[in-house]
């Protein structure tokens, strides 16, 4: 199980395009691509945990939510986001989709995979 919602961010999309270009040019192989993707996911969790200090306030109408394997997805209509008490609210015209998971779950899954002894060969 892997949480890949960071990969649809702007940085994640650009990373994926670069990796696909490297694959086409045979700079890296498929196994190395998976290692890079997993390291990107772990790095995003670490950076967000350390760098994000403000907590946003979200208002809107909750249209739908679901929980599958501790990954929550919320669909919010007419969202209004405020980053701090003093900032101006950000209005969005369309619906908002929020995906959230527990970072402890990600690290525990990575440790389980490491214990199984899966080794990936890296070609130079």
C-alpha positions in Angstrom: 0.0 0.0 0.0 1.4 3.4 -1.0 0.0 6.9 -0.6 0.6 8.6 -3.9 -1.6 11.7 -3.5 1.6 13.9 -3.3 2.4 12.8 -6.9 -0.5 14.8 -8.3 0.9 18.1 -7.0 2.7 20.4 -9.4 6.1 19.1 -8.1 5.0 15.5 -8.3 3.7 15.9 -11.9 7.0 17.5 -13.0 9.0 14.7 -11.3 6.9 12.1 -13.1 7.5 13.8 -16.5 11.2 13.9 -15.8 11.3 10.3 -14.7 9.4 9.2 -17.9 11.9 11.2 -20.0 14.8 9.4 -18.2 13.1 6.1 -18.8 12.7 6.8 -22.5 16.4 7.8 -22.8 17.3 4.7 -20.8 19.1 6.7 -18.1 17.2 4.8 -15.3 15.3 1.5 -15.2 11.8 0.8 -13.8 13.1 -0.4 -10.5 15.0 2.8 -9.8 11.9 4.8 -10.8 9.9 3.1 -8.0 12.7 3.9 -5.5 12.6 7.5 -6.5 8.8 7.7 -6.3 8.8 6.2 -2.8 11.6 8.5 -1.6 9.6 11.5 -3.0 6.5 10.4 -1.0 8.6 10.0 2.2 10.3 13.4 1.6 6.9 15.1 1.1 5.7 13.8 4.4 8.8 14.9 6.2 8.9 18.4 4.6 5.2 19.1 5.3 5.6 17.9 8.9 8.6 20.3 9.5 7.7 23.3 7.3 4.0 23.8 7.6 3.2 25.8 10.8 -0.1 27.5 9.9 -3.4 25.6 10.1 -6.0 26.6 7.5 -9.6 27.2 8.3 -12.0 25.6 5.8 -15.7 26.5 5.4 -18.1 25.0 3.0 -20.7 22.3 2.5 -19.5 18.7 2.9 -21.1 16.8 0.0 -19.4 13.5 0.3 -16.7 11.7 2.4 -15.2 8.3 2.5 -12.5 6.4 4.4 -10.7 3.5 2.8 -7.7 1.9 4.6 -7.2 5.0 6.7 -7.2 7.3 3.8 -9.9 10.0 4.1 -11.4 11.8 1.1 -13.6 14.8 1.5 -15.6 16.6 -1.3 -16.6 20.1 -0.3 -18.8 22.4 -2.3 -18.3 26.2 -2.3 -15.2 26.1 -0.1 -13.7 29.1 1.6 -10.1 28.8 2.9 -8.5 31.1 5.3 -4.8 30.4 6.3 -4.7 32.5 9.4 -7.1 34.8 11.3 -5.7 37.9 9.5 -5.6 36.6 6.0 -8.3 37.3 3.4 -10.4 34.2 2.5 -9.8 32.4 -0.7 -13.0 31.7 -2.6 -13.2 28.8 -5.0 -15.8 28.4 -7.7 -15.8 24.7 -8.0 -15.8 21.8 -5.6 -12.7 21.0 -3.5 -11.3 17.5 -2.9 -9.2 16.9 0.2 -7.2 13.7 0.6 -5.7 13.0 4.0 -3.9 10.1 5.8 -2.0 9.5 9.0 1.8 10.0 8.5 2.4 7.4 11.2 0.7 4.8 9.0 3.1 5.6 6.1 6.2 5.2 8.2 4.9 1.9 9.7 4.2 0.5 6.3 7.6 1.4 5.0 9.2 -0.3 8.0 7.2 -3.5 7.3 8.4 -3.5 3.8 12.0 -3.0 4.9 11.7 -6.0 7.3 10.5 -8.3 4.5 13.9 -7.7 2.9 12.9 -6.5 -0.4 16.0 -5.3 -2.2 16.0 -3.3 -5.4 19.0 -3.4 -7.6 20.2 -0.1 -9.0 22.0 -0.2 -12.4 24.7 2.4 -13.2 
